């Protein structure tokens, strides 16, 4: 499901939702355990899993960008900086498994924003596929979703807050 974008004074929020038939604990492990994290987002590595702790992004050129964990509630919330923006994962238990929510608070929409949104979209689909012991073609999926996020960000730029 495509992210819902909402404009507000000072930026925009992209909200992704995935209904997963797995326990909160199992999904949480994909967000917080480095061995599983690298299966869906190989550039990320958690150095310190605590509020104020660091998550590092491998820039693939020998350098790393460090993000700060802003909020951590075990089995529930992982929120961290993402450059000048913020990324928040939430897990909510339900009778079928859990709801995984990702919200990215974006201060400024740039030409790179649709690339990031398509990337998050595919990452969430990869998590779902991995949980189901399946694979998806990341590049093919990204190319499918990228133009949709270009259109969505163009619409949000034109809309009133």
C-alpha positions as CSV (number, residue, x, y, z in Angstrom):
1,X,0.0,0.0,0.0
2,X,1.3,3.4,-1.0
3,X,2.2,5.9,1.8
4,X,-0.2,8.6,2.7
5,X,1.3,12.0,2.5
6,X,0.0,14.9,4.7
7,X,1.3,18.4,4.5
8,X,1.4,20.5,7.6
9,X,2.9,23.9,8.5
10,X,6.7,23.3,8.4
11,X,6.7,20.0,6.4
12,X,5.0,16.8,5.5
13,X,4.5,13.4,7.0
14,X,4.6,10.2,5.0
15,X,2.8,7.3,6.7
16,X,3.2,3.7,5.6
17,X,1.2,0.8,7.1
18,X,1.8,-2.9,6.7
19,X,-0.5,-5.5,8.3
20,X,1.7,-8.5,9.1
21,X,0.6,-11.9,10.3
22,X,3.5,-12.1,12.7
23,X,4.0,-11.3,16.3
24,X,5.2,-7.9,17.4
25,X,8.3,-9.5,18.9
26,X,9.2,-11.2,15.5
27,X,8.7,-7.9,13.6
28,X,10.6,-5.9,16.2
29,X,13.6,-8.1,15.7
30,X,13.8,-7.0,12.1
31,X,13.9,-3.4,13.2
32,X,16.4,-3.7,16.0
33,X,18.7,-6.7,15.5
34,X,21.6,-6.0,13.2
35,X,21.7,-9.4,11.6
36,X,18.1,-9.1,10.6
37,X,18.2,-5.3,9.9
38,X,20.9,-5.9,7.2
39,X,18.6,-8.3,5.4
40,X,16.2,-5.5,4.4
41,X,18.4,-2.3,4.8
42,X,22.1,-3.3,4.5
43,X,23.4,0.2,4.9
44,X,22.0,0.6,8.5
45,X,23.6,-0.6,11.6
46,X,22.5,0.0,15.2
47,X,25.5,0.9,17.4
48,X,23.6,1.6,20.6
49,X,19.9,0.5,21.0
50,X,18.8,3.1,23.6
51,X,17.4,6.6,23.6
52,X,20.3,8.8,22.6
53,X,22.0,5.8,21.0
54,X,23.3,5.8,17.4
55,X,22.3,4.2,14.2
56,X,24.9,4.4,11.4
57,X,24.2,4.7,7.7
58,X,27.0,3.4,5.5
59,X,27.4,6.0,2.7
60,X,29.1,3.3,0.6
61,X,32.2,5.5,0.2
62,X,34.0,4.7,3.4
63,X,32.0,7.3,5.5
64,X,29.1,6.9,7.8
65,X,26.2,9.2,8.8
66,X,25.1,8.8,12.4
67,X,21.5,9.1,13.4
68,X,20.3,9.6,16.9
69,X,17.6,7.4,18.5
70,X,15.0,9.9,19.8
71,X,12.5,7.4,21.3
72,X,12.7,3.7,22.1
73,X,9.9,1.7,23.7
74,X,10.8,-2.0,23.5
75,X,8.4,-3.9,21.1
76,X,6.6,-0.7,20.3
77,X,8.5,2.4,19.1
78,X,11.8,3.1,17.4
79,X,12.2,6.8,16.4
80,X,15.4,8.3,15.1
81,X,16.8,11.3,13.2
82,X,17.2,10.9,9.4
83,X,19.3,13.8,8.3
84,X,17.2,16.8,9.2
85,X,14.1,14.6,9.2
86,X,12.8,11.9,11.5
87,X,11.8,8.3,11.0
88,X,9.4,6.6,13.4
89,X,8.5,2.9,13.5
90,X,5.5,1.7,15.6
91,X,4.2,-1.8,16.2
92,X,0.7,-2.4,17.3
93,X,-0.5,-5.9,18.2
94,X,-3.8,-7.1,16.6
95,X,-5.6,-10.4,16.5
96,X,-4.0,-11.3,13.1
97,X,-0.4,-10.4,14.2
98,X,0.6,-6.8,14.1
99,X,0.4,-3.5,12.3
100,X,3.7,-2.0,11.3
101,X,3.6,1.8,10.9
102,X,6.5,3.9,9.5
103,X,6.2,7.6,9.6
104,X,8.8,9.9,8.1
105,X,8.5,13.6,9.1
106,X,10.0,15.5,6.2
107,X,10.9,19.2,6.7
108,X,11.6,20.0,3.1
109,X,10.5,18.0,0.0
110,X,13.3,17.8,-2.5
111,X,14.0,15.9,-5.7
112,X,15.4,13.2,-3.5
113,X,12.3,12.8,-1.4
114,X,10.4,10.5,-3.9
115,X,13.5,8.2,-4.0
116,X,13.6,7.9,-0.2
117,X,9.8,7.2,-0.1
118,X,10.0,4.6,-2.8
119,X,13.0,3.1,-0.9
120,X,11.0,2.9,2.4
121,X,8.1,1.4,0.5
122,X,10.3,-1.4,-0.9
123,X,12.0,-1.9,2.5
124,X,8.7,-2.6,4.2
125,X,7.7,-4.9,1.4
126,X,11.1,-6.7,1.8
127,X,10.4,-7.2,5.5
128,X,7.0,-8.7,4.8
129,X,8.6,-11.0,2.1
130,X,11.4,-12.1,4.5
131,X,8.9,-12.9,7.2
132,X,7.0,-15.1,4.6
133,X,10.3,-16.7,3.5
134,X,9.9,-15.1,0.1
135,X,12.0,-12.6,-2.0
136,X,11.1,-9.7,-4.1
137,X,13.0,-7.9,-6.8
138,X,14.0,-4.7,-5.1
139,X,15.1,-2.8,-8.2
140,X,12.0,-3.8,-10.1
141,X,9.7,-2.8,-7.2
142,X,11.6,0.5,-6.7
143,X,11.2,1.4,-10.3
144,X,7.5,0.6,-10.1
145,X,6.9,2.8,-7.0
146,X,9.3,5.7,-7.7
147,X,7.1,7.5,-10.3
148,X,4.1,7.1,-8.0
149,X,6.0,8.9,-5.2
150,X,7.1,11.6,-7.7
151,X,3.5,12.2,-8.4
152,X,2.5,12.1,-4.8
153,X,5.2,14.6,-3.7
154,X,4.3,16.9,-6.6
155,X,0.7,16.9,-5.4
156,X,1.6,17.6,-1.8
157,X,3.8,20.5,-2.9
158,X,0.8,22.1,-4.7
159,X,-1.6,21.5,-1.8
160,X,-2.3,23.9,1.1
161,X,-1.1,22.9,4.6
